Amino acid sequence: MTPDQIRTRIEQLMQKSPLSGLSDDLRLMIKSQLQSLLTSADLVTREEFEVQAESLRRTQSKLLELEEKLTQLEQAD
């Protein structure tokens, strides 16, 4: 998410939440804290997550194949 998307989403959440009745100063403080937290978080897109998950599945599959081959070679000796 871009910083603008984060700001927009926080605005939407603040308007729909019970926090909407709080004073402007308090809402501004909470909004600022949320924005700081989300901006500093190390987030990835769903697409990036899926690519990494598929890579991990392939790696695990290859590892299982290699372990089986190693077991067969050890038994052959």
PDB file with one MODEL, atoms N, CA, C and O in Angstrom:
MODEL        1
ATOM      1  N   MET A   1       0.837  -1.182   0.000  1.00  0.00           N
ATOM      2  CA  MET A   1       0.000   0.000   0.000  1.00  0.00           C
ATOM      3  C   MET A   1       0.881   1.245   0.000  1.00  0.00           C
ATOM      4  O   MET A   1       1.929   1.292   0.644  1.00  0.00           O
ATOM      5  N   THR A   2       0.435   2.223  -0.723  1.00  0.00           N
ATOM      6  CA  THR A   2       1.160   3.480  -0.741  1.00  0.00           C
ATOM      7  C   THR A   2       0.734   4.311   0.461  1.00  0.00           C
ATOM      8  O   THR A   2      -0.317   4.052   1.048  1.00  0.00           O
ATOM      9  N   PRO A   3       1.533   5.305   0.835  1.00  0.00           N
ATOM     10  CA  PRO A   3       1.147   6.160   1.961  1.00  0.00           C
ATOM     11  C   PRO A   3      -0.220   6.829   1.762  1.00  0.00           C
ATOM     12  O   PRO A   3      -0.973   6.992   2.722  1.00  0.00           O
ATOM     13  N   ASP A   4      -0.538   7.212   0.535  1.00  0.00           N
ATOM     14  CA  ASP A   4      -1.853   7.829   0.283  1.00  0.00           C
ATOM     15  C   ASP A   4      -2.978   6.826   0.491  1.00  0.00           C
ATOM     16  O   ASP A   4      -4.026   7.171   1.037  1.00  0.00           O
ATOM     17  N   GLN A   5      -2.769   5.594   0.061  1.00  0.00           N
ATOM     18  CA  GLN A   5      -3.777   4.557   0.270  1.00  0.00           C
ATOM     19  C   GLN A   5      -3.959   4.279   1.757  1.00  0.00           C
ATOM     20  O   GLN A   5      -5.076   4.051   2.220  1.00  0.00           O
ATOM     21  N   ILE A   6      -2.864   4.299   2.496  1.00  0.00           N
ATOM     22  CA  ILE A   6      -2.933   4.085   3.944  1.00  0.00           C
ATOM     23  C   ILE A   6      -3.730   5.209   4.592  1.00  0.00           C
ATOM     24  O   ILE A   6      -4.608   4.960   5.419  1.00  0.00           O
ATOM     25  N   ARG A   7      -3.422   6.453   4.214  1.00  0.00           N
ATOM     26  CA  ARG A   7      -4.152   7.594   4.774  1.00  0.00           C
ATOM     27  C   ARG A   7      -5.643   7.498   4.469  1.00  0.00           C
ATOM     28  O   ARG A   7      -6.477   7.728   5.345  1.00  0.00           O
ATOM     29  N   THR A   8      -5.973   7.162   3.239  1.00  0.00           N
ATOM     30  CA  THR A   8      -7.381   7.047   2.837  1.00  0.00           C
ATOM     31  C   THR A   8      -8.081   5.964   3.637  1.00  0.00           C
ATOM     32  O   THR A   8      -9.201   6.157   4.111  1.00  0.00           O
ATOM     33  N   ARG A   9      -7.423   4.828   3.786  1.00  0.00           N
ATOM     34  CA  ARG A   9      -8.027   3.720   4.533  1.00  0.00           C
ATOM     35  C   ARG A   9      -8.219   4.081   6.001  1.00  0.00           C
ATOM     36  O   ARG A   9      -9.239   3.735   6.597  1.00  0.00           O
ATOM     37  N   ILE A  10      -7.258   4.766   6.578  1.00  0.00           N
ATOM     38  CA  ILE A  10      -7.389   5.188   7.973  1.00  0.00           C
ATOM     39  C   ILE A  10      -8.566   6.150   8.121  1.00  0.00           C
ATOM     40  O   ILE A  10      -9.338   6.042   9.074  1.00  0.00           O
ATOM     41  N   GLU A  11      -8.706   7.079   7.194  1.00  0.00           N
ATOM     42  CA  GLU A  11      -9.835   8.019   7.217  1.00  0.00           C
ATOM     43  C   GLU A  11     -11.158   7.261   7.184  1.00  0.00           C
ATOM     44  O   GLU A  11     -12.075   7.568   7.946  1.00  0.00           O
ATOM     45  N   GLN A  12     -11.253   6.270   6.300  1.00  0.00           N
ATOM     46  CA  GLN A  12     -12.479   5.484   6.190  1.00  0.00           C
ATOM     47  C   GLN A  12     -12.775   4.746   7.487  1.00  0.00           C
ATOM     48  O   GLN A  12     -13.913   4.728   7.956  1.00  0.00           O
ATOM     49  N   LEU A  13     -11.751   4.140   8.061  1.00  0.00           N
ATOM     50  CA  LEU A  13     -11.931   3.408   9.316  1.00  0.00           C
ATOM     51  C   LEU A  13     -12.334   4.337  10.457  1.00  0.00           C
ATOM     52  O   LEU A  13     -13.200   4.001  11.265  1.00  0.00           O
ATOM     53  N   MET A  14     -11.709   5.489  10.516  1.00  0.00           N
ATOM     54  CA  MET A  14     -12.026   6.444  11.583  1.00  0.00           C
ATOM     55  C   MET A  14     -13.471   6.932  11.472  1.00  0.00           C
ATOM     56  O   MET A  14     -14.129   7.127  12.494  1.00  0.00           O
ATOM     57  N   GLN A  15     -13.974   7.131  10.263  1.00  0.00           N
ATOM     58  CA  GLN A  15     -15.339   7.612  10.070  1.00  0.00           C
ATOM     59  C   GLN A  15     -16.369   6.557  10.462  1.00  0.00           C
ATOM     60  O   GLN A  15     -17.451   6.894  10.941  1.00  0.00           O
ATOM     61  N   LYS A  16     -16.040   5.292  10.261  1.00  0.00           N
ATOM     62  CA  LYS A  16     -16.976   4.204  10.532  1.00  0.00           C
ATOM     63  C   LYS A  16     -16.873   3.666  11.955  1.00  0.00           C
ATOM     64  O   LYS A  16     -17.742   2.911  12.391  1.00  0.00           O
ATOM     65  N   SER A  17     -15.839   4.038  12.675  1.00  0.00           N
ATOM     66  CA  SER A  17     -15.601   3.460  13.996  1.00  0.00           C
ATOM     67  C   SER A  17     -16.275   4.284  15.092  1.00  0.00           C
ATOM     68  O   SER A  17     -16.713   5.411  14.862  1.00  0.00           O
ATOM     69  N   PRO A  18     -16.347   3.704  16.278  1.00  0.00           N
ATOM     70  CA  PRO A  18     -16.875   4.450  17.422  1.00  0.00           C
ATOM     71  C   PRO A  18     -15.998   5.654  17.776  1.00  0.00           C
ATOM     72  O   PRO A  18     -16.413   6.526  18.540  1.00  0.00           O
ATOM     73  N   LEU A  19     -14.789   5.698  17.221  1.00  0.00           N
ATOM     74  CA  LEU A  19     -13.881   6.801  17.502  1.00  0.00           C
ATOM     75  C   LEU A  19     -14.322   8.095  16.817  1.00  0.00           C
ATOM     76  O   LEU A  19     -13.779   9.162  17.102  1.00  0.00           O
ATOM     77  N   SER A  20     -15.291   8.006  15.927  1.00  0.00           N
ATOM     78  CA  SER A  20     -15.704   9.196  15.185  1.00  0.00           C
ATOM     79  C   SER A  20     -16.311  10.264  16.105  1.00  0.00           C
ATOM     80  O   SER A  20     -16.351  11.439  15.741  1.00  0.00           O
ATOM     81  N   GLY A  21     -16.781   9.870  17.285  1.00  0.00           N
ATOM     82  CA  GLY A  21     -17.368  10.819  18.214  1.00  0.00           C
ATOM     83  C   GLY A  21     -16.356  11.490  19.130  1.00  0.00           C
ATOM     84  O   GLY A  21     -16.736  12.331  19.944  1.00  0.00           O
ATOM     85  N   LEU A  22     -15.095  11.146  19.021  1.00  0.00           N
ATOM     86  CA  LEU A  22     -14.061  11.727  19.879  1.00  0.00           C
ATOM     87  C   LEU A  22     -13.705  13.134  19.421  1.00  0.00           C
ATOM     88  O   LEU A  22     -14.043  13.549  18.313  1.00  0.00           O
ATOM     89  N   SER A  23     -13.028  13.846  20.279  1.00  0.00           N
ATOM     90  CA  SER A  23     -12.606  15.197  19.932  1.00  0.00           C
ATOM     91  C   SER A  23     -11.633  15.152  18.756  1.00  0.00           C
ATOM     92  O   SER A  23     -10.975  14.140  18.516  1.00  0.00           O
ATOM     93  N   ASP A  24     -11.555  16.261  18.031  1.00  0.00           N
ATOM     94  CA  ASP A  24     -10.678  16.331  16.869  1.00  0.00           C
ATOM     95  C   ASP A  24      -9.224  16.098  17.235  1.00  0.00           C
ATOM     96  O   ASP A  24      -8.499  15.433  16.495  1.00  0.00           O
ATOM     97  N   ASP A  25      -8.787  16.634  18.368  1.00  0.00           N
ATOM     98  CA  ASP A  25      -7.398  16.452  18.797  1.00  0.00           C
ATOM     99  C   ASP A  25      -7.080  14.983  19.070  1.00  0.00           C
ATOM    100  O   ASP A  25      -6.034  14.473  18.667  1.00  0.00           O
ATOM    101  N   LEU A  26      -7.984  14.327  19.747  1.00  0.00           N
ATOM    102  CA  LEU A  26      -7.776  12.916  20.071  1.00  0.00           C
ATOM    103  C   LEU A  26      -7.819  12.065  18.803  1.00  0.00           C
ATOM    104  O   LEU A  26      -7.006  11.155  18.641  1.00  0.00           O
ATOM    105  N   ARG A  27      -8.746  12.351  17.921  1.00  0.00           N
ATOM    106  CA  ARG A  27      -8.824  11.623  16.644  1.00  0.00           C
ATOM    107  C   ARG A  27      -7.559  11.829  15.821  1.00  0.00           C
ATOM    108  O   ARG A  27      -7.062  10.888  15.202  1.00  0.00           O
ATOM    109  N   LEU A  28      -7.043  13.040  15.809  1.00  0.00           N
ATOM    110  CA  LEU A  28      -5.825  13.347  15.065  1.00  0.00           C
ATOM    111  C   LEU A  28      -4.641  12.567  15.627  1.00  0.00           C
ATOM    112  O   LEU A  28      -3.808  12.058  14.877  1.00  0.00           O
ATOM    113  N   MET A  29      -4.576  12.479  16.950  1.00  0.00           N
ATOM    114  CA  MET A  29      -3.494  11.733  17.591  1.00  0.00           C
ATOM    115  C   MET A  29      -3.585  10.244  17.241  1.00  0.00           C
ATOM    116  O   MET A  29      -2.579   9.623  16.898  1.00  0.00           O
ATOM    117  N   ILE A  30      -4.777   9.682  17.327  1.00  0.00           N
ATOM    118  CA  ILE A  30      -4.955   8.260  17.002  1.00  0.00           C
ATOM    119  C   ILE A  30      -4.645   8.006  15.536  1.00  0.00           C
ATOM    120  O   ILE A  30      -3.975   7.032  15.195  1.00  0.00           O
ATOM    121  N   LYS A  31      -5.132   8.879  14.674  1.00  0.00           N
ATOM    122  CA  LYS A  31      -4.881   8.748  13.239  1.00  0.00           C
ATOM    123  C   LYS A  31      -3.388   8.794  12.951  1.00  0.00           C
ATOM    124  O   LYS A  31      -2.881   8.006  12.153  1.00  0.00           O
ATOM    125  N   SER A  32      -2.692   9.709  13.593  1.00  0.00           N
ATOM    126  CA  SER A  32      -1.258   9.836  13.395  1.00  0.00           C
ATOM    127  C   SER A  32      -0.527   8.576  13.841  1.00  0.00           C
ATOM    128  O   SER A  32       0.389   8.118  13.159  1.00  0.00           O
ATOM    129  N   GLN A  33      -0.922   8.011  14.977  1.00  0.00           N
ATOM    130  CA  GLN A  33      -0.295   6.799  15.485  1.00  0.00           C
ATOM    131  C   GLN A  33      -0.555   5.608  14.556  1.00  0.00           C
ATOM    132  O   GLN A  33       0.347   4.815  14.286  1.00  0.00           O
ATOM    133  N   LEU A  34      -1.786   5.491  14.074  1.00  0.00           N
ATOM    134  CA  LEU A  34      -2.113   4.403  13.148  1.00  0.00           C
ATOM    135  C   LEU A  34      -1.325   4.524  11.853  1.00  0.00           C
ATOM    136  O   LEU A  34      -0.792   3.540  11.340  1.00  0.00           O
ATOM    137  N   GLN A  35      -1.258   5.738  11.334  1.00  0.00           N
ATOM    138  CA  GLN A  35      -0.532   5.969  10.092  1.00  0.00           C
ATOM    139  C   GLN A  35       0.945   5.625  10.263  1.00  0.00           C
ATOM    140  O   GLN A  35       1.545   4.990   9.396  1.00  0.00           O
ATOM    141  N   SER A  36       1.519   6.041  11.368  1.00  0.00           N
ATOM    142  CA  SER A  36       2.927   5.748  11.641  1.00  0.00           C
ATOM    143  C   SER A  36       3.156   4.245  11.746  1.00  0.00           C
ATOM    144  O   SER A  36       4.131   3.721  11.206  1.00  0.00           O
ATOM    145  N   LEU A  37       2.266   3.560  12.434  1.00  0.00           N
ATOM    146  CA  LEU A  37       2.377   2.116  12.608  1.00  0.00           C
ATOM    147  C   LEU A  37       2.282   1.389  11.268  1.00  0.00           C
ATOM    148  O   LEU A  37       3.103   0.521  10.972  1.00  0.00           O
ATOM    149  N   LEU A  38       1.294   1.737  10.469  1.00  0.00           N
ATOM    150  CA  LEU A  38       1.108   1.064   9.183  1.00  0.00           C
ATOM    151  C   LEU A  38       2.202   1.407   8.182  1.00  0.00           C
ATOM    152  O   LEU A  38       2.605   0.555   7.390  1.00  0.00           O
ATOM    153  N   THR A  39       2.682   2.635   8.209  1.00  0.00           N
ATOM    154  CA  THR A  39       3.734   3.037   7.275  1.00  0.00           C
ATOM    155  C   THR A  39       5.039   2.330   7.600  1.00  0.00           C
ATOM    156  O   THR A  39       5.787   1.960   6.695  1.00  0.00           O
ATOM    157  N   SER A  40       5.316   2.141   8.874  1.00  0.00           N
ATOM    158  CA  SER A  40       6.579   1.509   9.260  1.00  0.00           C
ATOM    159  C   SER A  40       6.519  -0.017   9.204  1.00  0.00           C
ATOM    160  O   SER A  40       7.554  -0.680   9.267  1.00  0.00           O
ATOM    161  N   ALA A  41       5.311  -0.577   9.087  1.00  0.00           N
ATOM    162  CA  ALA A  41       5.173  -2.033   9.026  1.00  0.00           C
ATOM    163  C   ALA A  41       5.755  -2.555   7.710  1.00  0.00           C
ATOM    164  O   ALA A  41       5.662  -1.906   6.668  1.00  0.00           O
ATOM    165  N   ASP A  42       6.335  -3.705   7.785  1.00  0.00           N
ATOM    166  CA  ASP A  42       6.945  -4.320   6.610  1.00  0.00           C
ATOM    167  C   ASP A  42       5.893  -5.201   5.934  1.00  0.00           C
ATOM    168  O   ASP A  42       5.863  -6.415   6.135  1.00  0.00           O
ATOM    169  N   LEU A  43       5.031  -4.573   5.130  1.00  0.00           N
ATOM    170  CA  LEU A  43       3.923  -5.275   4.493  1.00  0.00           C
ATOM    171  C   LEU A  43       4.247  -5.611   3.046  1.00  0.00           C
ATOM    172  O   LEU A  43       5.018  -4.906   2.393  1.00  0.00           O
ATOM    173  N   VAL A  44       3.661  -6.682   2.553  1.00  0.00           N
ATOM    174  CA  VAL A  44       3.814  -7.045   1.149  1.00  0.00           C
ATOM    175  C   VAL A  44       2.426  -7.167   0.528  1.00  0.00           C
ATOM    176  O   VAL A  44       1.430  -7.356   1.225  1.00  0.00           O
ATOM    177  N   THR A  45       2.384  -7.054  -0.786  1.00  0.00           N
ATOM    178  CA  THR A  45       1.105  -7.209  -1.479  1.00  0.00           C
ATOM    179  C   THR A  45       0.724  -8.682  -1.508  1.00  0.00           C
ATOM    180  O   THR A  45       1.560  -9.559  -1.286  1.00  0.00           O
ATOM    181  N   ARG A  46      -0.537  -8.938  -1.782  1.00  0.00           N
ATOM    182  CA  ARG A  46      -1.025 -10.304  -1.877  1.00  0.00           C
ATOM    183  C   ARG A  46      -0.284 -11.048  -2.995  1.00  0.00           C
ATOM    184  O   ARG A  46       0.058 -12.222  -2.854  1.00  0.00           O
ATOM    185  N   GLU A  47      -0.044 -10.347  -4.100  1.00  0.00           N
ATOM    186  CA  GLU A  47       0.664 -10.947  -5.229  1.00  0.00           C
ATOM    187  C   GLU A  47       2.076 -11.365  -4.820  1.00  0.00           C
ATOM    188  O   GLU A  47       2.513 -12.469  -5.143  1.00  0.00           O
ATOM    189  N   GLU A  48       2.787 -10.492  -4.115  1.00  0.00           N
ATOM    190  CA  GLU A  48       4.138 -10.832  -3.660  1.00  0.00           C
ATOM    191  C   GLU A  48       4.106 -12.027  -2.714  1.00  0.00           C
ATOM    192  O   GLU A  48       4.973 -12.898  -2.770  1.00  0.00           O
ATOM    193  N   PHE A  49       3.099 -12.058  -1.847  1.00  0.00           N
ATOM    194  CA  PHE A  49       2.948 -13.171  -0.907  1.00  0.00           C
ATOM    195  C   PHE A  49       2.732 -14.473  -1.660  1.00  0.00           C
ATOM    196  O   PHE A  49       3.354 -15.486  -1.342  1.00  0.00           O
ATOM    197  N   GLU A  50       1.853 -14.451  -2.660  1.00  0.00           N
ATOM    198  CA  GLU A  50       1.562 -15.654  -3.436  1.00  0.00           C
ATOM    199  C   GLU A  50       2.803 -16.158  -4.178  1.00  0.00           C
ATOM    200  O   GLU A  50       3.047 -17.363  -4.238  1.00  0.00           O
ATOM    201  N   VAL A  51       3.583 -15.237  -4.738  1.00  0.00           N
ATOM    202  CA  VAL A  51       4.810 -15.618  -5.443  1.00  0.00           C
ATOM    203  C   VAL A  51       5.774 -16.301  -4.477  1.00  0.00           C
ATOM    204  O   VAL A  51       6.357 -17.333  -4.808  1.00  0.00           O
ATOM    205  N   GLN A  52       5.943 -15.733  -3.294  1.00  0.00           N
ATOM    206  CA  GLN A  52       6.841 -16.317  -2.299  1.00  0.00           C
ATOM    207  C   GLN A  52       6.318 -17.658  -1.792  1.00  0.00           C
ATOM    208  O   GLN A  52       7.095 -18.583  -1.557  1.00  0.00           O
ATOM    209  N   ALA A  53       5.004 -17.760  -1.623  1.00  0.00           N
ATOM    210  CA  ALA A  53       4.413 -19.015  -1.152  1.00  0.00           C
ATOM    211  C   ALA A  53       4.629 -20.120  -2.185  1.00  0.00           C
ATOM    212  O   ALA A  53       4.953 -21.251  -1.821  1.00  0.00           O
ATOM    213  N   GLU A  54       4.453 -19.805  -3.466  1.00  0.00           N
ATOM    214  CA  GLU A  54       4.679 -20.792  -4.519  1.00  0.00           C
ATOM    215  C   GLU A  54       6.151 -21.204  -4.568  1.00  0.00           C
ATOM    216  O   GLU A  54       6.461 -22.382  -4.745  1.00  0.00           O
ATOM    217  N   SER A  55       7.038 -20.255  -4.415  1.00  0.00           N
ATOM    218  CA  SER A  55       8.469 -20.556  -4.387  1.00  0.00           C
ATOM    219  C   SER A  55       8.789 -21.490  -3.225  1.00  0.00           C
ATOM    220  O   SER A  55       9.570 -22.429  -3.376  1.00  0.00           O
ATOM    221  N   LEU A  56       8.199 -21.237  -2.087  1.00  0.00           N
ATOM    222  CA  LEU A  56       8.411 -22.096  -0.923  1.00  0.00           C
ATOM    223  C   LEU A  56       7.877 -23.503  -1.173  1.00  0.00           C
ATOM    224  O   LEU A  56       8.528 -24.481  -0.806  1.00  0.00           O
ATOM    225  N   ARG A  57       6.698 -23.619  -1.793  1.00  0.00           N
ATOM    226  CA  ARG A  57       6.147 -24.942  -2.104  1.00  0.00           C
ATOM    227  C   ARG A  57       7.085 -25.721  -3.034  1.00  0.00           C
ATOM    228  O   ARG A  57       7.322 -26.910  -2.826  1.00  0.00           O
ATOM    229  N   ARG A  58       7.612 -25.050  -4.052  1.00  0.00           N
ATOM    230  CA  ARG A  58       8.543 -25.724  -4.975  1.00  0.00           C
ATOM    231  C   ARG A  58       9.813 -26.158  -4.246  1.00  0.00           C
ATOM    232  O   ARG A  58      10.321 -27.256  -4.471  1.00  0.00           O
ATOM    233  N   THR A  59      10.314 -25.302  -3.383  1.00  0.00           N
ATOM    234  CA  THR A  59      11.530 -25.617  -2.631  1.00  0.00           C
ATOM    235  C   THR A  59      11.299 -26.798  -1.702  1.00  0.00           C
ATOM    236  O   THR A  59      12.150 -27.681  -1.597  1.00  0.00           O
ATOM    237  N   GLN A  60      10.154 -26.820  -1.028  1.00  0.00           N
ATOM    238  CA  GLN A  60       9.846 -27.940  -0.135  1.00  0.00           C
ATOM    239  C   GLN A  60       9.721 -29.243  -0.913  1.00  0.00           C
ATOM    240  O   GLN A  60      10.183 -30.288  -0.456  1.00  0.00           O
ATOM    241  N   SER A  61       9.104 -29.185  -2.077  1.00  0.00           N
ATOM    242  CA  SER A  61       8.953 -30.363  -2.917  1.00  0.00           C
ATOM    243  C   SER A  61      10.322 -30.885  -3.351  1.00  0.00           C
ATOM    244  O   SER A  61      10.589 -32.085  -3.283  1.00  0.00           O
ATOM    245  N   LYS A  62      11.171 -29.986  -3.792  1.00  0.00           N
ATOM    246  CA  LYS A  62      12.520 -30.370  -4.221  1.00  0.00           C
ATOM    247  C   LYS A  62      13.312 -30.969  -3.055  1.00  0.00           C
ATOM    248  O   LYS A  62      14.037 -31.948  -3.229  1.00  0.00           O
ATOM    249  N   LEU A  63      13.168 -30.376  -1.874  1.00  0.00           N
ATOM    250  CA  LEU A  63      13.856 -30.896  -0.691  1.00  0.00           C
ATOM    251  C   LEU A  63      13.401 -32.313  -0.377  1.00  0.00           C
ATOM    252  O   LEU A  63      14.225 -33.169  -0.057  1.00  0.00           O
ATOM    253  N   LEU A  64      12.102 -32.570  -0.462  1.00  0.00           N
ATOM    254  CA  LEU A  64      11.600 -33.920  -0.215  1.00  0.00           C
ATOM    255  C   LEU A  64      12.173 -34.919  -1.227  1.00  0.00           C
ATOM    256  O   LEU A  64      12.548 -36.034  -0.866  1.00  0.00           O
ATOM    257  N   GLU A  65      12.235 -34.506  -2.495  1.00  0.00           N
ATOM    258  CA  GLU A  65      12.823 -35.374  -3.521  1.00  0.00           C
ATOM    259  C   GLU A  65      14.280 -35.694  -3.197  1.00  0.00           C
ATOM    260  O   GLU A  65      14.703 -36.847  -3.284  1.00  0.00           O
ATOM    261  N   LEU A  66      15.034 -34.681  -2.827  1.00  0.00           N
ATOM    262  CA  LEU A  66      16.447 -34.886  -2.513  1.00  0.00           C
ATOM    263  C   LEU A  66      16.629 -35.767  -1.286  1.00  0.00           C
ATOM    264  O   LEU A  66      17.539 -36.595  -1.248  1.00  0.00           O
ATOM    265  N   GLU A  67      15.771 -35.597  -0.279  1.00  0.00           N
ATOM    266  CA  GLU A  67      15.848 -36.441   0.912  1.00  0.00           C
ATOM    267  C   GLU A  67      15.572 -37.893   0.561  1.00  0.00           C
ATOM    268  O   GLU A  67      16.227 -38.801   1.075  1.00  0.00           O
ATOM    269  N   GLU A  68      14.589 -38.111  -0.325  1.00  0.00           N
ATOM    270  CA  GLU A  68      14.277 -39.479  -0.741  1.00  0.00           C
ATOM    271  C   GLU A  68      15.452 -40.093  -1.514  1.00  0.00           C
ATOM    272  O   GLU A  68      15.793 -41.256  -1.299  1.00  0.00           O
ATOM    273  N   LYS A  69      16.060 -39.330  -2.396  1.00  0.00           N
ATOM    274  CA  LYS A  69      17.214 -39.811  -3.149  1.00  0.00           C
ATOM    275  C   LYS A  69      18.366 -40.140  -2.219  1.00  0.00           C
ATOM    276  O   LYS A  69      19.037 -41.158  -2.387  1.00  0.00           O
ATOM    277  N   LEU A  70      18.597 -39.277  -1.235  1.00  0.00           N
ATOM    278  CA  LEU A  70      19.671 -39.508  -0.274  1.00  0.00           C
ATOM    279  C   LEU A  70      19.421 -40.785   0.512  1.00  0.00           C
ATOM    280  O   LEU A  70      20.343 -41.571   0.730  1.00  0.00           O
ATOM    281  N   THR A  71      18.196 -40.995   0.934  1.00  0.00           N
ATOM    282  CA  THR A  71      17.829 -42.216   1.665  1.00  0.00           C
ATOM    283  C   THR A  71      18.084 -43.456   0.804  1.00  0.00           C
ATOM    284  O   THR A  71      18.612 -44.460   1.282  1.00  0.00           O
ATOM    285  N   GLN A  72      17.703 -43.366  -0.467  1.00  0.00           N
ATOM    286  CA  GLN A  72      17.925 -44.498  -1.387  1.00  0.00           C
ATOM    287  C   GLN A  72      19.423 -44.763  -1.564  1.00  0.00           C
ATOM    288  O   GLN A  72      19.853 -45.916  -1.563  1.00  0.00           O
ATOM    289  N   LEU A  73      20.195 -43.727  -1.713  1.00  0.00           N
ATOM    290  CA  LEU A  73      21.656 -43.897  -1.894  1.00  0.00           C
ATOM    291  C   LEU A  73      22.292 -44.478  -0.637  1.00  0.00           C
ATOM    292  O   LEU A  73      23.189 -45.317  -0.723  1.00  0.00           O
ATOM    293  N   GLU A  74      21.829 -44.034   0.532  1.00  0.00           N
ATOM    294  CA  GLU A  74      22.385 -44.558   1.785  1.00  0.00           C
ATOM    295  C   GLU A  74      22.038 -46.042   1.940  1.00  0.00           C
ATOM    296  O   GLU A  74      22.847 -46.819   2.448  1.00  0.00           O
ATOM    297  N   GLN A  75      20.852 -46.427   1.508  1.00  0.00           N
ATOM    298  CA  GLN A  75      20.426 -47.836   1.638  1.00  0.00           C
ATOM    299  C   GLN A  75      21.149 -48.718   0.616  1.00  0.00           C
ATOM    300  O   GLN A  75      21.348 -49.910   0.850  1.00  0.00           O
ATOM    301  N   ALA A  76      21.542 -48.126  -0.516  1.00  0.00           N
ATOM    302  CA  ALA A  76      22.231 -48.895  -1.558  1.00  0.00           C
ATOM    303  C   ALA A  76      23.645 -49.255  -1.140  1.00  0.00           C
ATOM    304  O   ALA A  76      24.195 -50.241  -1.631  1.00  0.00           O
ATOM    305  N   ASP A  77      24.238 -48.495  -0.260  1.00  0.00           N
ATOM    306  CA  ASP A  77      25.623 -48.765   0.172  1.00  0.00           C
ATOM    307  C   ASP A  77      25.724 -49.819   1.209  1.00  0.00           C
ATOM    308  O   ASP A  77      26.824 -50.141   1.657  1.00  0.00           O
TER     309      ASP A  77
ENDMDL
END
